[in-house]
């Protein structure tokens, strides 16, 4: 034996068994074993959590793919089958910018709707006299009502609220305006007469406003 008596209690750098451990090292070894077991359990927990995260990631990806494949709310039938773009809401008509040919076509379209749809309401038959198409302010109001009906009933982006708004607010208010506007025509068409021209009085007001800076500069205006 080459080790001296005093060196028997020294551990080698790499101990391989109980004979290499000094006396009283059993408790330390047990603690090390418990530590190794704890680390092993923690590793298993981390691996399990990693598996769950992979499953959640795959589930989220599936849900996103499913959501993307669905047509967006309000998308038109053509858009849902093709590009998926939202069909635009019907736009108002601007009669002043229409040609006479376009006006004739629009008025014919409006008259078809008045006959086939609007006159289903008895109140509309009482409100609109047969000469409604000869009063352009009434035509403007009716075209608004027609497009509001299109938006509520034919536009794919509409819902119950648009229908309720048409029935509860737009239609009743239009009937009230028509009843008041066409009252003189109850017993026959009454022409609206020539359009009033206020150009003279407007010119006086405009010229007066243009002179104000000059009057102020001359001290004539307090």
C-alpha positions in Angstrom: 0.0 0.0 0.0 1.6 3.2 -1.1 -0.7 5.7 0.6 0.3 6.9 4.0 -1.9 6.2 7.0 -3.0 9.9 7.0 -4.0 9.8 3.4 -6.5 6.9 3.6 -9.5 9.3 4.1 -8.8 11.3 0.9 -11.3 10.7 -2.0 -10.0 10.0 -5.4 -11.0 12.5 -8.1 -13.5 10.0 -9.6 -15.0 7.8 -6.8 -16.5 4.6 -8.1 -18.1 3.1 -5.0 -18.7 3.0 -1.3 -15.2 1.8 -0.6 -13.9 5.1 -2.1 -16.1 7.2 0.2 -15.0 8.3 3.6 -16.8 7.3 6.7 -20.0 9.3 7.3 -20.7 10.0 3.6 -23.9 7.9 3.4 -26.2 10.9 4.1 -24.6 13.0 1.5 -25.0 10.3 -1.1 -28.7 10.0 -0.3 -29.1 13.7 -0.7 -27.4 13.5 -4.1 -29.7 10.7 -5.1 -32.7 12.7 -4.1 -31.4 15.7 -6.1 -30.9 13.5 -9.2 -34.4 12.2 -8.9 -35.8 15.7 -8.6 -33.9 16.8 -11.7 -35.2 13.8 -13.6 -38.8 14.7 -12.6 -38.4 18.3 -13.6 -37.0 17.2 -17.0 -40.0 14.9 -17.5 -42.4 17.8 -16.6 -40.6 20.1 -19.1 -40.9 17.5 -21.8 -44.6 17.0 -21.1 -45.2 20.8 -21.3 -43.3 21.0 -24.6 -45.6 18.2 -26.0 -48.7 20.1 -24.9 -47.4 23.3 -26.5 -46.8 21.6 -29.8 -50.4 20.2 -29.6 -51.8 23.7 -28.9 -49.8 25.2 -31.7 -51.1 22.7 -34.1 -54.7 23.2 -32.9 -54.4 27.0 -33.3 -53.0 26.6 -36.8 -56.0 24.4 -37.7 -58.5 26.9 -36.3 -56.8 29.8 -38.2 -56.9 27.8 -41.4 -60.6 27.0 -40.9 -61.4 30.6 -40.2 -59.5 31.8 -43.2 -61.4 29.4 -45.5 -64.8 30.8 -44.4 -66.2 33.8 -46.3 -66.1 37.1 -44.4 -69.4 38.4 -43.0 -71.3 40.4 -45.7 -69.2 39.0 -48.6 -71.3 38.6 -51.8 -72.1 35.2 -53.3 -69.7 35.9 -56.2 -67.0 37.1 -53.8 -67.4 34.0 -51.6 -67.1 31.7 -54.6 -64.3 33.7 -56.2 -62.0 36.4 -54.7 -63.9 36.7 -51.4 -64.1 40.5 -51.7 -66.9 42.3 -49.9 -69.7 43.4 -52.3 -70.1 47.2 -52.1 -73.2 48.7 -50.6 -75.6 50.3 -53.1 -74.7 53.9 -53.9 -77.1 56.8 -54.0 -78.2 58.2 -57.4 -77.3 61.7 -58.4 -80.0 62.7 -60.9 -78.2 66.0 -61.7 -75.2 64.2 -63.2 -77.2 61.7 -65.3 -77.8 62.1 -69.0 -81.4 62.2 -70.2 -81.0 58.6 -71.3 -79.8 57.4 -67.9 -82.6 59.4 -66.2 -85.2 57.6 -68.3 -83.7 54.2 -67.5 -83.5 54.9 -63.8 -87.0 56.3 -63.7 -88.3 53.2 -65.4 -86.4 51.0 -62.9 -87.8 53.1 -60.0 -91.3 52.9 -61.4 -91.1 49.1 -61.5 -90.1 48.9 -57.9 -92.9 51.3 -56.9 -95.5 49.2 -58.6 -94.2 45.8 -57.6 -92.9 46.4 -54.1 -93.9 49.8 -52.6 -97.6 49.7 -53.5 -97.9 46.5 -51.5 -98.3 48.9 -48.5 -101.8 50.5 -48.5 -100.3 53.6 -46.8 -98.0 54.0 -49.8 -101.0 53.9 -52.2 -102.6 56.7 -50.2 -99.5 58.8 -50.0 -98.2 58.6 -53.6 -100.5 60.0 -56.2 -100.3 58.7 -59.8 -98.4 61.8 -60.8 -95.5 61.2 -58.4 -93.0 60.8 -61.4 -93.8 64.5 -62.4 -92.4 65.9 -59.2 -88.6 65.6 -59.1 -88.3 66.2 -55.4 -90.6 63.2 -54.9 -88.5 61.2 -57.4 -85.4 62.0 -55.4 -87.0 60.9 -52.2 -88.3 57.7 -53.7 -84.9 56.8 -55.2 -83.4 57.1 -51.7 -86.1 54.8 -50.4 -85.6 52.3 -53.2 -81.9 52.1 -52.6 -82.5 51.8 -48.9 -84.8 48.8 -49.6 -82.1 47.3 -51.9 -79.5 47.7 -49.1 -81.8 46.1 -46.5 -83.1 43.2 -48.5 -80.7 42.5 -51.4 -77.2 43.6 -50.2 -75.4 40.5 -48.8 -73.8 42.7 -46.1 -77.1 43.7 -44.5 -78.8 42.1 -41.5 -81.9 42.4 -39.4 -80.9 45.9 -38.3 -81.0 47.3 -41.9 -84.5 45.8 -42.4 -85.7 47.2 -39.1 -84.3 50.6 -40.0 -86.1 50.5 -43.3 -89.5 49.4 -41.9 -89.4 51.5 -38.6 -87.8 54.7 -39.8 -87.2 55.2 -43.5 -90.4 54.0 -44.9 -92.8 55.7 -42.4 -90.9 59.1 -42.7 -91.0 58.9 -46.6 -94.8 58.2 -46.5 -95.3 61.3 -44.3 -93.3 63.5 -46.6 -95.1 62.2 -49.7 -98.6 62.7 -48.1 -97.8 66.3 -47.3 -96.0 67.0 -50.6 -98.6 65.4 -52.9 -101.7 66.6 -51.1 -102.4 69.3 -53.7 -102.5 66.5 -56.4 -105.1 64.4 -54.6 -107.8 65.2 -57.1 -105.5 65.6 -60.1 -102.0 66.6 -61.0 -100.9 70.1 -60.0 -97.8 71.3 -61.8 -95.0 72.6 -59.6 -94.7 75.8 -61.5 -91.6 77.6 -62.6 -88.5 77.3 -60.5 -87.8 80.4 -58.4 -84.6 82.3 -59.1 -83.2 84.3 -56.2 -80.1 85.4 -58.1 -80.8 89.2 -57.8 -81.1 89.2 -54.0 -78.1 86.7 -53.6 -75.9 89.0 -55.8 -76.8 91.9 -53.6 -75.8 90.0 -50.5 -72.5 88.7 -52.1 -71.5 92.2 -53.2 -72.3 93.6 -49.8 -70.0 91.1 -48.2 -67.2 91.8 -50.7 -67.4 95.6 -49.9 -67.0 95.1 -46.1 -63.2 95.0 -46.1 -63.0 98.2 -48.2 -65.5 100.0 -45.9 -63.5 98.8 -42.8 -60.3 100.1 -44.3 -61.9 103.5 -45.0 -63.2 103.8 -41.5 -66.8 103.6 -42.6 -67.4 100.4 -40.6 -67.2 100.2 -36.9 
